[in-house]
């Protein structure tokens, strides 16, 4: 899997018509919009290991600062939100359809590389499902909080392929009779971003 992903990224980079320019810095100036589509899946660990996810949605962000810091840490701050009309939860052989809205994404973009822009973020939002998640006397609404690490691979100026891993904490905050919490969940997504 890792070898296949590395080969895929190498082919993208080698086949793209890019020259050695600062595409992250030029594509993500202060005031730029970050628009993206993504999809992926995830799984729970530990007590949530029988839970799996399929997700798809879109991302809207705004670069709100210029570049700060120096060297590898140079970058800018982005405020964003994700809307996922597909967040399907597979638990105990049963699929539960849901949707997620994440209006709080606080993201730092590292822009010092000429072609790849790593990033990390903290997120917060909500998940609405048709049935209770997890099963039992829980709730069809859960709060979702977490963080992510990913990177954009620029295929041209203002265009990038994105790969991300997300840690997700799911809890109904005692809206239901029971609140078992799905603490250790990881999702992996791939997407495409446009900067305007």
The 8 nearest C-alpha neighbors of each residue, nearest first, counted from 0:
[[1, 3, 2, 4, 5, 6, 7, 8],
 [2, 0, 4, 3, 5, 6, 7, 8],
 [3, 1, 5, 0, 4, 6, 7, 8],
 [4, 2, 6, 0, 1, 5, 7, 8],
 [3, 5, 7, 1, 6, 2, 0, 8],
 [6, 4, 2, 8, 7, 3, 9, 1],
 [5, 7, 9, 3, 4, 8, 2, 10],
 [6, 8, 4, 10, 5, 9, 3, 11],
 [9, 7, 11, 5, 10, 6, 12, 4],
 [10, 8, 6, 12, 11, 7, 13, 5],
 [11, 9, 13, 7, 8, 12, 14, 6],
 [12, 10, 8, 14, 9, 13, 15, 7],
 [11, 13, 9, 15, 10, 14, 8, 154],
 [14, 12, 10, 11, 15, 9, 16, 8],
 [13, 15, 11, 12, 10, 16, 9, 17],
 [16, 14, 12, 17, 13, 154, 11, 155],
 [17, 15, 14, 18, 155, 154, 13, 12],
 [18, 16, 15, 155, 19, 154, 20, 12],
 [17, 19, 20, 16, 15, 113, 114, 21],
 [18, 20, 113, 17, 21, 114, 22, 112],
 [21, 19, 113, 22, 18, 114, 17, 25],
 [20, 22, 113, 24, 23, 25, 114, 112],
 [21, 23, 25, 24, 156, 20, 114, 113],
 [24, 22, 26, 110, 25, 21, 116, 27],
 [23, 25, 110, 27, 22, 21, 26, 28],
 [26, 24, 22, 23, 27, 21, 28, 156],
 [25, 27, 157, 23, 24, 22, 156, 28],
 [26, 28, 24, 25, 31, 23, 29, 62],
 [29, 27, 31, 26, 25, 30, 24, 65],
 [28, 30, 65, 62, 64, 63, 31, 27],
 [29, 31, 62, 63, 28, 61, 32, 64],
 [32, 30, 62, 195, 29, 28, 61, 27],
 [31, 33, 61, 195, 194, 60, 34, 62],
 [32, 34, 60, 194, 59, 61, 193, 31],
 [35, 33, 59, 193, 192, 58, 194, 32],
 [34, 36, 192, 58, 57, 191, 193, 37],
 [35, 37, 57, 190, 191, 56, 58, 192],
 [38, 36, 190, 189, 56, 55, 57, 188],
 [39, 37, 55, 188, 54, 189, 56, 190],
 [40, 38, 188, 54, 187, 53, 189, 55],
 [41, 39, 53, 52, 186, 187, 54, 188],
 [40, 42, 186, 52, 185, 51, 187, 53],
 [41, 43, 51, 185, 184, 50, 52, 186],
 [42, 44, 184, 48, 47, 50, 183, 51],
 [43, 45, 48, 47, 183, 184, 46, 42],
 [44, 46, 48, 47, 183, 43, 182, 49],
 [47, 45, 48, 44, 181, 43, 49, 183],
 [48, 46, 43, 44, 45, 50, 49, 181],
 [49, 47, 44, 43, 45, 50, 46, 42],
 [50, 48, 47, 90, 91, 43, 51, 42],
 [51, 49, 90, 43, 48, 47, 89, 42],
 [52, 50, 42, 89, 41, 88, 43, 90],
 [51, 53, 88, 41, 40, 87, 89, 42],
 [52, 54, 40, 87, 86, 39, 41, 88],
 [55, 53, 86, 85, 39, 38, 40, 52],
 [56, 54, 38, 85, 83, 37, 39, 84],
 [57, 55, 83, 82, 37, 36, 84, 38],
 [56, 58, 36, 35, 82, 81, 37, 83],
 [57, 59, 81, 35, 34, 80, 36, 60],
 [60, 58, 34, 80, 79, 33, 81, 35],
 [79, 59, 61, 33, 78, 32, 80, 77],
 [60, 62, 32, 77, 78, 31, 33, 63],
 [63, 61, 77, 29, 30, 31, 64, 76],
 [62, 64, 29, 77, 30, 61, 76, 78],
 [65, 63, 29, 76, 75, 62, 66, 77],
 [64, 66, 29, 75, 28, 67, 63, 76],
 [65, 67, 75, 74, 73, 64, 68, 28],
 [66, 68, 73, 74, 75, 65, 69, 64],
 [69, 67, 73, 72, 74, 66, 70, 71],
 [70, 68, 73, 72, 71, 67, 74, 111],
 [69, 71, 72, 73, 111, 68, 74, 112],
 [70, 72, 73, 111, 69, 109, 112, 110],
 [73, 71, 70, 69, 68, 109, 74, 111],
 [74, 72, 69, 68, 67, 71, 111, 70],
 [73, 75, 109, 110, 66, 108, 67, 72],
 [74, 76, 66, 108, 64, 65, 107, 67],
 [75, 77, 107, 64, 106, 63, 62, 108],
 [76, 78, 62, 106, 61, 63, 107, 105],
 [77, 79, 105, 61, 60, 104, 106, 62],
 [60, 80, 78, 104, 59, 61, 77, 103],
 [79, 81, 102, 101, 59, 104, 103, 58],
 [82, 80, 58, 101, 57, 100, 83, 59],
 [81, 83, 100, 56, 57, 99, 101, 84],
 [82, 84, 56, 99, 85, 55, 98, 100],
 [83, 85, 98, 56, 82, 99, 86, 55],
 [86, 84, 83, 54, 98, 55, 87, 97],
 [87, 85, 54, 97, 98, 53, 83, 99],
 [86, 88, 96, 53, 97, 52, 95, 85],
 [87, 89, 52, 95, 94, 51, 90, 96],
 [90, 88, 94, 51, 93, 50, 52, 95],
 [91, 89, 50, 93, 92, 49, 88, 94],
 [90, 92, 93, 49, 89, 50, 94, 134],
 [93, 91, 90, 89, 94, 49, 50, 95],
 [92, 94, 90, 91, 89, 95, 88, 134],
 [95, 93, 89, 88, 90, 96, 87, 92],
 [96, 94, 88, 87, 130, 89, 129, 97],
 [97, 95, 87, 128, 129, 88, 86, 94],
 [98, 96, 128, 86, 127, 87, 85, 129],
 [97, 99, 84, 86, 85, 127, 83, 126],
 [98, 100, 126, 83, 125, 82, 86, 127],
 [99, 101, 82, 125, 124, 81, 102, 83],
 [100, 102, 124, 81, 80, 103, 123, 82],
 [103, 101, 80, 124, 100, 81, 104, 123],
 [104, 102, 123, 122, 101, 80, 79, 105],
 [103, 105, 122, 79, 80, 121, 78, 106],
 [106, 104, 78, 121, 120, 77, 103, 122],
 [105, 107, 120, 77, 119, 76, 104, 78],
 [106, 108, 76, 118, 119, 75, 77, 120],
 [109, 107, 118, 74, 75, 110, 117, 76],
 [108, 110, 74, 117, 116, 73, 118, 111],
 [109, 111, 74, 23, 24, 116, 112, 73],
 [110, 112, 73, 71, 109, 113, 70, 74],
 [113, 111, 115, 114, 110, 116, 21, 23],
 [114, 112, 21, 20, 22, 19, 115, 23],
 [113, 115, 153, 22, 112, 152, 23, 21],
 [116, 114, 152, 151, 112, 153, 113, 117],
 [117, 115, 151, 110, 109, 150, 23, 112],
 [118, 116, 150, 109, 149, 151, 108, 115],
 [119, 117, 108, 149, 107, 150, 109, 148],
 [120, 118, 148, 147, 107, 106, 149, 108],
 [119, 121, 106, 147, 105, 146, 107, 104],
 [120, 122, 146, 105, 104, 145, 147, 106],
 [123, 121, 104, 145, 103, 144, 146, 120],
 [122, 124, 144, 103, 101, 143, 145, 104],
 [125, 123, 101, 143, 100, 102, 142, 144],
 [124, 126, 142, 143, 100, 99, 141, 101],
 [125, 127, 99, 141, 140, 98, 142, 143],
 [128, 126, 140, 97, 98, 139, 99, 141],
 [129, 127, 97, 139, 130, 96, 98, 140],
 [128, 130, 96, 97, 139, 95, 131, 127],
 [131, 129, 128, 139, 95, 132, 138, 134],
 [130, 132, 139, 138, 134, 137, 133, 135],
 [133, 131, 134, 139, 138, 130, 137, 128],
 [132, 134, 131, 135, 137, 90, 179, 181],
 [135, 133, 132, 131, 137, 136, 130, 90],
 [134, 136, 137, 133, 131, 177, 132, 138],
 [137, 135, 176, 177, 175, 138, 134, 131],
 [136, 138, 175, 177, 135, 131, 176, 178],
 [139, 137, 131, 175, 140, 132, 171, 174],
 [138, 140, 131, 128, 130, 127, 132, 129],
 [141, 139, 127, 138, 126, 171, 128, 142],
 [142, 140, 171, 126, 170, 125, 169, 143],
 [141, 143, 125, 170, 171, 169, 124, 126],
 [142, 144, 169, 124, 125, 168, 123, 141],
 [145, 143, 123, 168, 122, 167, 124, 142],
 [146, 144, 167, 122, 166, 168, 121, 123],
 [145, 147, 121, 120, 166, 122, 165, 167],
 [146, 148, 165, 120, 119, 164, 166, 149],
 [149, 147, 119, 164, 163, 118, 165, 120],
 [150, 148, 163, 118, 162, 117, 164, 119],
 [149, 151, 117, 116, 118, 162, 161, 152],
 [150, 152, 161, 116, 160, 159, 115, 153],
 [153, 151, 115, 160, 159, 114, 161, 154],
 [152, 154, 159, 155, 114, 158, 151, 115],
 [153, 155, 159, 15, 158, 152, 12, 17],
 [156, 154, 158, 153, 17, 157, 159, 15],
 [155, 157, 158, 22, 26, 153, 154, 25],
 [156, 158, 26, 194, 193, 155, 159, 195],
 [159, 157, 193, 155, 156, 153, 192, 154],
 [160, 158, 153, 152, 192, 154, 151, 191],
 [159, 161, 191, 152, 151, 190, 192, 153],
 [162, 160, 151, 190, 189, 191, 150, 159],
 [161, 163, 189, 149, 150, 188, 190, 151],
 [164, 162, 149, 188, 187, 148, 189, 165],
 [163, 165, 187, 148, 147, 186, 149, 188],
 [166, 164, 147, 186, 185, 146, 167, 187],
 [165, 167, 185, 145, 146, 184, 147, 186],
 [166, 168, 145, 184, 144, 185, 165, 169],
 [167, 169, 182, 144, 143, 145, 181, 183],
 [170, 168, 143, 181, 180, 142, 141, 182],
 [171, 169, 180, 141, 142, 172, 181, 178],
 [170, 172, 141, 173, 174, 142, 178, 140],
 [173, 171, 170, 174, 178, 142, 141, 175],
 [174, 172, 175, 171, 178, 176, 177, 170],
 [175, 173, 171, 172, 138, 176, 137, 178],
 [176, 174, 137, 138, 173, 177, 136, 178],
 [175, 177, 136, 137, 173, 178, 174, 138],
 [178, 176, 137, 175, 136, 179, 173, 135],
 [177, 179, 173, 180, 137, 171, 175, 170],
 [178, 180, 177, 181, 170, 133, 137, 171],
 [181, 179, 170, 178, 182, 169, 171, 168],
 [180, 182, 169, 47, 168, 183, 170, 179],
 [181, 183, 168, 180, 169, 184, 167, 47],
 [184, 182, 44, 43, 181, 168, 167, 47],
 [185, 183, 43, 167, 42, 166, 44, 182],
 [184, 186, 166, 41, 165, 42, 167, 43],
 [41, 187, 185, 165, 40, 164, 42, 188],
 [186, 188, 164, 39, 40, 163, 41, 165],
 [189, 187, 39, 163, 38, 162, 37, 164],
 [190, 188, 162, 37, 161, 38, 39, 163],
 [191, 189, 37, 161, 36, 160, 38, 162],
 [190, 192, 160, 35, 36, 161, 159, 37],
 [193, 191, 35, 159, 34, 158, 160, 194],
 [192, 194, 158, 34, 157, 33, 35, 195],
 [193, 195, 33, 157, 32, 34, 26, 31],
 [194, 32, 31, 193, 33, 157, 34, 26]]
